[in-house]
Amino acid sequence: MLAVNIAGIKMKTPVMTASGTFGFGLEYSDFVDLNKIGAVVVKGTTLKPRSGNNGRRIAETPAGMLNSIGLENPGVEEFLHTTLPKLAQYDVPIIVNISGNTVEEYGKLATLLTVPGVAGLELNISCPNVKEGGIAFGTQCHSAAAVVEMAKRNTKLPVIVKLSPNVTDIVEMAQAVEQAGADAISLINTLLGMAIDIHKWKPVLGNVVGGLSGPAVRPVAVRMVWQVAQAVKVPIIGMGGIVTADDAIEFMLAGASAVAVGTGNFVNPKATQSVAEGIKDYLGKRGLSHVNQLVGKVNV
């Protein structure tokens, strides 16, 4: 009833974790049964260790949160030697979110991570391209496509591309990465936002701006999933403010074949499990035999 296959990645449920909100999965193992999650998407991984941004990194907002972590992570070698072996004890697909400063770095990461235990790669293309003056890969079709092509040349694993909503035309971007070889698309990444301390007259975040996530962004995310679903053939993983099963079902009706819970994990560590259970209950009440019967069925 709930099992899905996203670009060759077989999952027990269509509910995944969103990168950056679930650590490497192990941090949540005391609170939720990782074996019952559709897939664990680990936090952004880079070639070298990164300490992240200075100053305050997280701020609550109405119906959401701002974050400016700065891709803090121990680097790909530490992940491969220390974290991945521990994750191997769980019966859950592991998808690694990767970030690079250049197209070549994405290729190197794809090569290094094509190992047993890794089920797929998710490309974070919201990163600044140092060779193009710091412009994010995901805001230009040609640079986004170049990253996808490089990753595909260096791995046989399914390649998922995580799209940024901070673009003029999300459909154009989705079509560009699909044509470049993306096996699936996940959207949306966070919206760019800012908060100001009116008492200090200074930005709340040390990095001034950060990514807005949580229920506040859900209507934007649902709209983008619906638009993209009508323009591409590859499966879509919807995310952006999913807290309940109803939220997830909304994304699936818009065209998502799977969903990911992000900020909701901070509120309820068992959110991925409760959302999946809620979807199953909904299917039963509607007399539906499989979750795929929801995908793209919104009546417009």
N, C-alpha and C positions, 0 to 999 in steps of 0.2 A: 504493500500500500504506500509506503514512504520511500522505498529504495529508488535511487536515481543514478544515472550515469552521465556525468558531465565531462564531455571531451575525453572519455576513456577512463575517468576516475570514478570508480564505483563507490557509492556512499549509501549507508544504511538509512539516512534521512536527508532531506534537502537543506538542512540547517547547518551552516558552517559557522566558524568564528571569523570575525573580521581582523585582519592584520593590525597589530599595534594595540589591540585591546585585550589580548588574551596571553600576553607574554609569549613564551615558547610552549604554552600548554601545560607544562609541568607545574607552573605556579598555581594552577586551578585544580590540580588533581585531588586535593583534599576536599574540594567543594562540589565537584561534579564528576560523574563517571565519563572519562574521555572516550571510552569504548562506545558510548551511546550518541556521540556527536557525529554529524555527517562527515566533517573534515576539520582538522585543525590547521588554520593558516597562521604560521608563526610571524612574529614581528619582523619588520624590515631588516634584512641582513645585507651587509656590505662586505667588500673585499677585506678591508682593514677595520680594526675596532674603532668605534666612535664614542666619544664621551657625551655627545648631544649638546644642546644649547645651554647657555648660561642663564641664570636668573630663574624667575618663576616660569613654570612650564605648563601649568594647567589652571584654568579658571572656569568656574561654573557660570552658566548663562541661563536665561529663561528657557526651559525645556531643552537644555543641551549643555555642551561644554566646549571650551576652546582649548586646544592643545598645541604646544610648540616644543615637542620633545627633541627634535633634531636627529632622529634616527639613531638614538643611543643603542648600541649593540656590541657584543664581543667580537664580531667579525666572523667570516665564513669558516675559517679553520677551527675556531673554538666550537662553533655550532656542529661541525662534522665530527669532531673528536670527542666532544663531551655531551652535547645535548641530544643529538640524533640517536645515539645508542640507547639513551634512557627512554626516548619516545618510542623506540622499537618494541617495547614491552606492551604497548597498547595496540588494539585492533582498530585503528582509525587511520585514514589517509592523512599524510602530512604534506602540506603544500607550503613551499617556502617563498615568501615575498622578498624580492631582491631589488636593491637600489644601487645605481651607479652614477658616477660623475661624468662618464663618457660612454659612448656606444660600446667601445671596446671592453669596458668593465662589465657591462651586462653579459657580453659574450664569455668572459672569463668566469663569471659567477655561474652561468648556465652550464659550462663545462664541469666545474668543480662539484656542482650539486646534482649532476646526473649520476646518482649512486643508488644502490638498493636502500629502500626506506623512504625515499622522497617520491611522492606520487605525482607532483606537478610543480610548476613554477608560476608565481604571480608577479608580473612586472609592475613595479611602482614607477610610473612615468611622470609623477608630479615632482620629480627631482630636478634640480638645476643642471643644465648642460654646460659644463665649464668651458667647453670649446666654442660655445655659441653665446658667450657673454652672460651666462647665468640664466638664460631663458629656460623655463621648464620644458622637458621633452614633451610632456603631454598637452602643451598648448599650441603645438604646430604639427600638422599632419605629416610632413616629411620627416621630422625628427622622431615622432612616435613610431612611424613605420620603420625607420632605420633600426630602432631598438628591437622591435619585434623580429625583423629579418635576421639581426645578429643573434638573438637568442635562439631562434629556430635553427640556425646553422650550427649551433653548438650544443644542441640537446635533442633527444628523442622523446623527452617528457612532454606532456601537454603544457602549452603555454597560455596562461590566462593574462589578459591585460587589464589593469585597473585604471579606469578613466577618471580624469579630473573634471569636476563640474565647472571649473573656472575657465570656460572657453566660450567662444561665440556660438559655435554650432556643434553640439554633442554628436549629432548624427554623422556629420562629415568626419569627425574624429573616429567614431566607431567603424565606419566604412573603410577608413584608411588602414586601421590596424587589422581588420578582417582581411583585406586584400593583401596585407603584408604577411599573413599566415597565422594570425591569432586563432587559437583553438576554442577560446571562450573569452567573454568580456565580463568584468565585474565593474559595477558602478552603483553608487558614486563614491569617490573619495571625498574628503572634507571640503567644505566651502571656506574660502578665505574670509576671516573675520578679525575684529579688533575690539578690545574693551579698554576703557579709560577709568582710572581711579580719580573721581572728581574731587577728592580731598587732597591728593598729592599732585594732581594735574599731570599725571604720568600714565603711560600705558601699563596695564596690569601685567602683561606678559613681558618677560625679559627680551624676547625677540620681536616685540611690538605687535606683530600680527601672528595669527595662528589658524589652525583648522577647526571650523565649527562642525560639530557632529551632534547626534541625539535627535529626539523626536521633532525638534524645530525644523530640521532639514528634510523630513520625510516627504512632504508633498512635492518638493523639488526633485527628490530622488525618484519617486514614483513616476512623475512626468517624464523624466529622462529615460527611465527604463521602458516606458510605453513607446516613446518616440524611437528609440534604438531598436526595439523588438520588431518594429515594422520595416526596418531598413537592413537588417543583417540576418544571416542564416545560422550563425554560430550561437550556442547557448549563452544565456545571460545569467549572471549571479547578481541579484539585487541586494542593495544594502543602503542604509541611511535612516537611522532612527527606529529600527525594529526592536520592539520591547515585548510585544505580545504576539500570539498566533494570528490575531486579526491583522496586525501590521504586515506579517509575512505573507498572508493570503492576498492582501492588497497588491503586493509586489508581484506575486505569481499571476494574478489575474491581469496585471499590466503586461506580462510577458516574460517574467523571470522563471527559469527552470529550477533555480536554487536560490537561497538567500543566505546572508551572513549577518550575525548579530555582533554589534560593536560596543558602543557606549552602554548598551543595556547590560553587558556583563559586569560593569562596575556597580550597577544597582542591584542586580540579581545574578550571582555567579552561576546559577543553574538555568539561566535564561535560554540557552540553546536547547536544553532538554525539555523545558516547559513549553517552548514554542513548538517543538516537534510534536509533543503530545497533544497540544491544542489543535494543530493541523489535522492530526489523525482523528480527533473527536469531530472536527468540522466535516471531514470527508464522510464519516459514518452518518452524521445527521443529514447530510445532503444526499445520501445514497450513492456516493461515488466510490469506486474501487481503487483508484490510484491518484496520487497527487498530480501526475501529469495532466489529468483532466481539467485542472485549473489554469494551466499555463496559457496566457494570452486570451482568455475567454471573456474579458470585459466587453460589455455591449456599449459601443459608442454610437 
